[in-house]
Amino acid sequence: MSEFWIFFEKGLRHILDLSAYDHILFLIALTIPYAFKDWKRLLLLVTIFTIGHTAALLLSVSGVMIIKINLVTFLIPTTILIIAFFNLFTAGKSSKQESISVIGFVTLFFGMIHGLSFAAYFKTVVNDSPQSQVLSLSEFSLGIETSQIIVVFIVLILSYIVQTFFRFSKRDWTLAMSSFVIGVVLPMIISSEIWNR
């Protein structure tokens, strides 16, 4: 049971680490167009991310999928930028009730890219037994899913407070927060090592 908590906590810390805020930015961009009534859709998107993250980690740890880290550090903020721009162009529209295929695909892609970026570290903390790797990965993924739900819940609370007490419209909230995310992510893309080739 203590080993379960070790990997579960690693999953929690992996997302909630403020020094590696790219994932929190992605969750903010993903959540801001939604309200508490959309919880099923948000839970689905969060789970899609976890599936992508877990699959990429498993493929990377087993040596099936390998990607250069400088490409990963470029792709992570790029996927955040895509979600933020999508929010800008759909703010105030009813498209949030339609298919989640575009956002779902980007979320799955982000999960896979983020999983690949974490694979090197994950290899150092699990032993070589395939059974141990799968079990540890399951515990780690459960921690990731839990921490993502925490972040989404916090963003939904902030959204409710801003829209209810400060009288922001949902459209204005989405535009302001998406613009903030874009402003933070663009320097990450510009400073990416992919340009130093």
MARBA-143511 format. One record per atom (N, C-alpha, C): residue in three letters; x, y, z. Coordinates in steps of 0.05 Angstrom, whole numbers, padded with zeros to 5 digits, always signed. Example, Ala and Ser with C-alpha at 12.3 -4.5 7.8 and 13.67 -1.06 7.14 Angstrom:
BEGIN
ALA+00264-00114+00156;ALA+00246-00090+00156;ALA+00264-00066+00156;SER+00257-00045+00142;SER+00273-00021+00143;SER+00258+00001+00157;
This chain:
BEGIN
MET+00017-00024+00000;MET+00000+00000+00000;MET+00017+00025+00000;SER+00040+00025+00014;SER+00058+00048+00015;SER+00069+00054-00012;GLU+00074+00033-00028;GLU+00085+00037-00056;GLU+00064+00050-00073;PHE+00038+00043-00068;PHE+00016+00056-00083;PHE+00018+00086-00079;TRP+00020+00094-00053;TRP+00020+00123-00047;TRP+00045+00137-00058;ILE+00067+00123-00060;ILE+00091+00135-00072;ILE+00086+00144-00100;PHE+00075+00125-00117;PHE+00071+00132-00145;PHE+00046+00150-00149;PHE+00026+00146-00132;PHE+00002+00164-00133;PHE+00011+00192-00127;GLU+00028+00196-00107;GLU+00037+00223-00100;GLU+00055+00234-00122;LYS+00071+00217-00135;LYS+00087+00227-00157;LYS+00069+00238-00180;GLY+00047+00224-00185;GLY+00028+00233-00205;GLY+00016+00260-00197;LEU+00008+00262-00171;LEU-00003+00288-00162;LEU+00017+00310-00165;ARG+00042+00306-00156;ARG+00062+00327-00157;ARG+00070+00333-00186;HIS+00068+00314-00204;HIS+00075+00318-00232;HIS+00058+00340-00244;ILE+00032+00341-00237;ILE+00014+00360-00248;ILE+00014+00386-00231;LEU+00015+00383-00205;LEU+00011+00407-00187;LEU+00037+00422-00182;ASP+00059+00413-00195;ASP+00085+00427-00191;ASP+00084+00454-00205;LEU+00084+00476-00189;LEU+00082+00503-00200;LEU+00106+00511-00216;SER+00129+00498-00212;SER+00153+00505-00228;SER+00151+00494-00256;ALA+00134+00474-00260;ALA+00129+00463-00287;ALA+00100+00468-00294;TYR+00094+00494-00297;TYR+00066+00503-00299;TYR+00053+00499-00326;ASP+00067+00487-00345;ASP+00056+00483-00372;ASP+00030+00466-00371;HIS+00030+00447-00354;HIS+00006+00430-00353;HIS-00017+00444-00340;ILE-00012+00460-00320;ILE-00033+00476-00307;ILE-00045+00496-00328;LEU-00027+00508-00344;LEU-00037+00526-00365;LEU-00055+00511-00385;PHE-00048+00487-00392;PHE-00065+00472-00410;PHE-00092+00467-00398;LEU-00092+00459-00372;LEU-00118+00454-00359;LEU-00135+00479-00356;ILE-00121+00502-00352;ILE-00136+00527-00351;ILE-00149+00533-00378;ALA-00133+00530-00399;ALA-00143+00535-00427;ALA-00166+00516-00433;LEU-00164+00491-00424;LEU-00184+00471-00430;LEU-00210+00476-00415;THR-00208+00487-00390;THR-00231+00490-00373;THR-00246+00516-00376;ILE-00233+00538-00382;ILE-00245+00564-00381;ILE-00272+00568-00397;PRO-00276+00554-00419;PRO-00301+00558-00433;PRO-00325+00544-00420;TYR-00320+00528-00399;TYR-00340+00511-00388;TYR-00349+00521-00360;ALA-00372+00510-00352;ALA-00383+00516-00325;ALA-00388+00489-00310;PHE-00396+00491-00285;PHE-00400+00466-00270;PHE-00420+00447-00283;LYS-00439+00458-00298;LYS-00459+00440-00311;LYS-00447+00423-00333;ASP-00423+00431-00342;ASP-00409+00416-00363;ASP-00389+00395-00351;TRP-00392+00387-00326;TRP-00373+00370-00313;TRP-00368+00344-00327;LYS-00388+00332-00339;LYS-00385+00306-00353;LYS-00365+00309-00376;ARG-00369+00330-00391;ARG-00352+00336-00414;ARG-00323+00341-00405;LEU-00320+00356-00384;LEU-00293+00362-00374;LEU-00280+00337-00363;LEU-00295+00320-00349;LEU-00284+00295-00338;LEU-00275+00277-00361;LEU-00290+00277-00383;LEU-00283+00261-00407;LEU-00256+00272-00419;LEU-00254+00298-00421;LEU-00229+00310-00432;LEU-00205+00304-00415;VAL-00208+00306-00388;VAL-00187+00300-00370;VAL-00178+00271-00372;THR-00198+00254-00375;THR-00192+00225-00377;THR-00178+00219-00404;ILE-00186+00233-00425;ILE-00173+00230-00451;ILE-00143+00237-00448;PHE-00138+00259-00434;PHE-00110+00267-00430;PHE-00095+00245-00415;THR-00106+00234-00394;THR-00093+00214-00378;THR-00088+00189-00394;ILE-00106+00182-00412;ILE-00102+00158-00429;ILE-00078+00163-00448;GLY-00077+00187-00460;GLY-00055+00194-00478;GLY-00028+00194-00463;HIS-00028+00206-00439;HIS-00004+00207-00423;HIS+00006+00179-00415;THR-00013+00163-00406;THR-00006+00135-00398;THR+00004+00119-00421;ALA-00010+00121-00444;ALA-00002+00105-00468;ALA+00026+00113-00477;ALA+00032+00139-00478;ALA+00058+00148-00486;ALA+00080+00140-00467;LEU+00074+00141-00441;LEU+00094+00133-00421;LEU+00100+00103-00424;LEU+00079+00087-00428;LEU+00082+00058-00431;LEU+00098+00052-00456;LEU+00092+00065-00478;LEU+00106+00060-00503;LEU+00135+00069-00501;SER+00140+00092-00487;SER+00167+00102-00484;SER+00184+00084-00466;VAL+00172+00077-00443;VAL+00187+00060-00424;VAL+00194+00033-00437;SER+00176+00023-00454;SER+00182-00003-00467;SER+00199+00000-00492;GLY+00206+00025-00499;GLY+00224+00030-00521;GLY+00211+00031-00548;VAL+00184+00030-00549;VAL+00170+00030-00575;VAL+00169+00058-00587;MET+00166+00078-00570;MET+00164+00106-00580;MET+00185+00124-00567;ILE+00201+00137-00583;ILE+00222+00155-00573;ILE+00221+00180-00589;ILE+00223+00203-00575;ILE+00221+00229-00589;ILE+00242+00248-00576;LYS+00253+00265-00592;LYS+00273+00284-00582;LYS+00261+00304-00562;ILE+00275+00309-00540;ILE+00264+00326-00519;ILE+00260+00354-00529;ASN+00277+00365-00547;ASN+00273+00392-00557;ASN+00247+00395-00573;LEU+00239+00374-00587;LEU+00214+00374-00602;LEU+00191+00374-00582;VAL+00194+00358-00561;VAL+00173+00357-00540;VAL+00169+00384-00527;THR+00191+00397-00520;THR+00188+00423-00507;THR+00176+00445-00525;PHE+00177+00440-00551;PHE+00164+00458-00570;PHE+00134+00451-00573;LEU+00128+00425-00574;LEU+00101+00416-00579;LEU+00082+00421-00555;ILE+00093+00419-00531;ILE+00076+00423-00507;ILE+00063+00451-00508;PRO+00078+00473-00509;PRO+00065+00499-00509;PRO+00049+00504-00535;THR+00056+00490-00557;THR+00041+00493-00582;THR+00013+00483-00578;THR+00010+00460-00565;THR-00017+00449-00561;THR-00033+00467-00542;ILE-00020+00479-00523;ILE-00034+00498-00505;ILE-00044+00522-00522;LEU-00026+00532-00540;LEU-00033+00554-00557;LEU-00057+00548-00575;ILE-00058+00524-00585;ILE-00080+00515-00603;ILE-00107+00517-00587;ILE-00107+00506-00563;ILE-00131+00506-00546;ILE-00139+00535-00540;ALA-00120+00552-00533;ALA-00126+00580-00526;ALA-00137+00595-00550;PHE-00126+00591-00574;PHE-00136+00604-00598;PHE-00164+00593-00605;PHE-00168+00567-00602;PHE-00194+00556-00606;PHE-00215+00570-00589;ASN-00208+00574-00563;ASN-00226+00588-00545;ASN-00232+00617-00554;LEU-00211+00630-00564;LEU-00215+00658-00574;LEU-00236+00659-00597;PHE-00233+00640-00615;PHE-00250+00640-00639;PHE-00278+00629-00634;THR-00282+00614-00612;THR-00308+00603-00606;THR-00321+00615-00581;ALA-00309+00635-00569;ALA-00320+00648-00545;ALA-00348+00659-00550;GLY-00366+00652-00533;GLY-00394+00661-00535;GLY-00411+00646-00555;LYS-00399+00626-00569;LYS-00415+00610-00588;LYS-00424+00585-00574;SER-00444+00573-00586;SER-00456+00548-00574;SER-00441+00523-00582;SER-00417+00526-00595;SER-00403+00502-00605;SER-00393+00484-00582;LYS-00393+00494-00557;LYS-00384+00478-00535;LYS-00402+00454-00530;GLN-00427+00456-00540;GLN-00446+00434-00537;GLN-00444+00413-00559;GLU-00428+00419-00579;GLU-00425+00401-00602;GLU-00403+00381-00597;SER-00394+00368-00618;SER-00374+00347-00615;SER-00348+00357-00603;ILE-00336+00341-00586;ILE-00310+00349-00574;ILE-00287+00337-00589;SER-00291+00329-00614;SER-00270+00315-00629;SER-00244+00331-00632;VAL-00246+00357-00638;VAL-00222+00373-00642;VAL-00207+00376-00616;ILE-00222+00385-00595;ILE-00210+00389-00569;ILE-00201+00362-00558;GLY-00216+00341-00562;GLY-00209+00314-00553;GLY-00183+00304-00566;PHE-00180+00309-00592;PHE-00156+00301-00606;PHE-00132+00316-00595;VAL-00134+00343-00592;VAL-00112+00359-00582;VAL-00105+00350-00553;THR-00125+00344-00537;THR-00121+00335-00510;THR-00106+00309-00509;LEU-00115+00290-00526;LEU-00101+00264-00528;LEU-00072+00268-00537;PHE-00068+00286-00557;PHE-00041+00291-00567;PHE-00024+00304-00546;PHE-00035+00323-00531;PHE-00020+00336-00509;PHE-00013+00315-00488;GLY-00031+00298-00481;GLY-00025+00277-00462;GLY-00002+00259-00471;MET-00002+00252-00496;MET+00020+00236-00507;MET+00046+00250-00506;ILE+00046+00276-00515;ILE+00071+00291-00515;ILE+00081+00295-00487;HIS+00063+00302-00468;HIS+00071+00306-00441;HIS+00082+00280-00428;GLY+00069+00258-00436;GLY+00078+00232-00426;GLY+00107+00226-00436;LEU+00112+00232-00461;LEU+00139+00228-00472;LEU+00160+00245-00458;SER+00152+00269-00450;SER+00171+00287-00436;SER+00178+00277-00409;PHE+00161+00261-00397;PHE+00165+00251-00370;PHE+00177+00223-00370;ALA+00180+00210-00393;ALA+00188+00182-00394;ALA+00216+00177-00383;ALA+00235+00195-00389;ALA+00262+00191-00379;ALA+00263+00189-00349;TYR+00249+00208-00336;TYR+00248+00207-00307;TYR+00234+00182-00296;PHE+00212+00175-00309;PHE+00196+00152-00300;PHE+00213+00127-00301;LYS+00229+00124-00322;LYS+00246+00100-00324;LYS+00265+00097-00300;THR+00273+00119-00289;THR+00293+00118-00266;THR+00280+00111-00240;VAL+00253+00113-00238;VAL+00240+00107-00212;VAL+00225+00081-00211;VAL+00223+00067-00234;VAL+00211+00040-00234;VAL+00232+00019-00240;ASN+00228-00005-00230;ASN+00247-00026-00237;ASN+00240-00038-00264;ASP+00256-00057-00273;ASP+00254-00067-00301;ASP+00232-00087-00305;SER+00220-00097-00284;SER+00199-00117-00287;SER+00174-00105-00301;PRO+00165-00117-00323;PRO+00142-00107-00338;PRO+00117-00104-00320;GLN+00113-00124-00302;GLN+00090-00123-00284;GLN+00092-00099-00265;SER+00116-00094-00255;SER+00120-00071-00237;SER+00116-00045-00252;GLN+00125-00044-00277;GLN+00122-00019-00293;GLN+00092-00013-00297;VAL+00076-00033-00304;VAL+00048-00029-00309;VAL+00033-00021-00284;LEU+00040-00034-00261;LEU+00027-00027-00236;LEU+00034+00001-00227;SER+00060+00008-00229;SER+00069+00035-00221;SER+00057+00056-00239;LEU+00055+00050-00265;LEU+00043+00069-00284;LEU+00014+00073-00278;SER-00001+00052-00270;SER-00029+00055-00263;SER-00032+00073-00239;GLU-00015+00069-00218;GLU-00017+00085-00194;GLU-00010+00114-00201;PHE+00011+00118-00217;PHE+00019+00145-00225;PHE-00003+00159-00241;SER-00016+00144-00259;SER-00038+00155-00275;SER-00062+00163-00259;LEU-00067+00148-00238;LEU-00089+00154-00220;LEU-00083+00181-00205;GLY-00058+00185-00198;GLY-00049+00210-00186;GLY-00052+00234-00205;ILE-00046+00229-00231;ILE-00049+00249-00251;ILE-00078+00257-00255;GLU-00095+00237-00257;GLU-00124+00241-00261;GLU-00135+00257-00237;THR-00128+00250-00213;THR-00137+00264-00189;THR-00128+00293-00188;SER-00103+00298-00194;SER-00092+00325-00193;SER-00105+00342-00215;GLN-00111+00331-00238;GLN-00124+00346-00259;GLN-00152+00354-00251;ILE-00166+00336-00238;ILE-00193+00342-00229;ILE-00192+00365-00208;ILE-00172+00365-00191;ILE-00168+00387-00172;ILE-00164+00413-00186;VAL-00147+00414-00206;VAL-00141+00439-00221;VAL-00167+00449-00235;VAL-00180+00430-00249;VAL-00205+00437-00263;VAL-00226+00449-00243;PHE-00228+00436-00220;PHE-00247+00446-00200;PHE-00241+00474-00191;ILE-00215+00480-00186;ILE-00206+00506-00178;ILE-00213+00527-00199;VAL-00207+00520-00225;VAL-00213+00539-00247;VAL-00243+00544-00249;LEU-00259+00523-00245;LEU-00288+00526-00246;LEU-00298+00544-00224;ILE-00287+00541-00200;ILE-00294+00559-00178;ILE-00287+00588-00184;LEU-00262+00593-00194;LEU-00254+00620-00201;LEU-00272+00632-00222;SER-00279+00615-00242;SER-00297+00623-00264;SER-00324+00632-00252;TYR-00334+00616-00234;TYR-00360+00622-00222;TYR-00359+00648-00206;ILE-00338+00652-00190;ILE-00335+00676-00174;ILE-00333+00701-00192;VAL-00316+00700-00213;VAL-00312+00722-00231;VAL-00338+00729-00246;GLN-00353+00709-00255;GLN-00377+00714-00270;GLN-00401+00722-00253;THR-00401+00712-00228;THR-00424+00717-00210;THR-00420+00744-00195;PHE-00397+00747-00182;PHE-00393+00770-00165;PHE-00381+00794-00179;PHE-00365+00790-00200;PHE-00353+00812-00214;PHE-00366+00818-00241;ARG-00388+00803-00246;ARG-00405+00808-00269;ARG-00391+00806-00296;PHE-00371+00789-00298;PHE-00359+00783-00324;PHE-00378+00766-00339;SER-00381+00770-00365;SER-00396+00751-00381;SER-00378+00727-00386;LYS-00391+00705-00393;LYS-00375+00681-00399;LYS-00356+00686-00422;ARG-00366+00701-00442;ARG-00350+00707-00465;ARG-00325+00724-00458;ASP-00329+00744-00441;ASP-00307+00762-00433;ASP-00287+00746-00416;TRP-00296+00729-00399;TRP-00279+00712-00382;TRP-00262+00694-00400;THR-00274+00682-00419;THR-00260+00664-00438;THR-00239+00679-00454;LEU-00247+00702-00464;LEU-00229+00719-00480;LEU-00205+00728-00463;ALA-00210+00738-00439;ALA-00189+00748-00422;ALA-00169+00726-00414;MET-00180+00703-00405;MET-00163+00682-00396;MET-00147+00668-00419;SER-00160+00666-00442;SER-00147+00655-00465;SER-00124+00673-00474;SER-00129+00699-00473;SER-00108+00718-00480;SER-00085+00717-00461;PHE-00091+00713-00435;PHE-00070+00710-00414;PHE-00053+00685-00420;VAL-00066+00663-00426;VAL-00052+00638-00432;VAL-00034+00642-00456;ILE-00045+00654-00477;ILE-00029+00659-00501;ILE-00004+00676-00495;GLY-00008+00697-00478;GLY+00014+00714-00470;GLY+00036+00699-00455;VAL+00029+00679-00440;VAL+00048+00663-00425;VAL+00062+00642-00442;VAL+00046+00631-00461;VAL+00056+00608-00477;VAL+00074+00617-00500;LEU+00068+00640-00512;LEU+00084+00649-00535;LEU+00114+00651-00529;PRO+00122+00663-00506;PRO+00151+00663-00500;PRO+00163+00635-00497;MET+00147+00616-00487;MET+00156+00588-00484;MET+00162+00577-00512;ILE+00145+00583-00531;ILE+00149+00573-00558;ILE+00174+00586-00571;ILE+00175+00612-00568;ILE+00197+00628-00580;ILE+00224+00619-00569;SER+00225+00614-00543;SER+00250+00606-00530;SER+00257+00576-00532;SER+00239+00561-00546;SER+00243+00532-00549;SER+00269+00526-00563;GLU+00282+00504-00554;GLU+00308+00497-00566;GLU+00306+00487-00595;ILE+00282+00483-00604;ILE+00278+00474-00632;ILE+00288+00494-00652;TRP+00289+00520-00644;TRP+00298+00541-00662;TRP+00329+00543-00663;ASN+00342+00529-00644;ASN+00371+00531-00642;ASN+00386+00510-00657;ARG+00374+00499-00678;ARG+00386+00477-00693;ARG+00405+00487-00714;
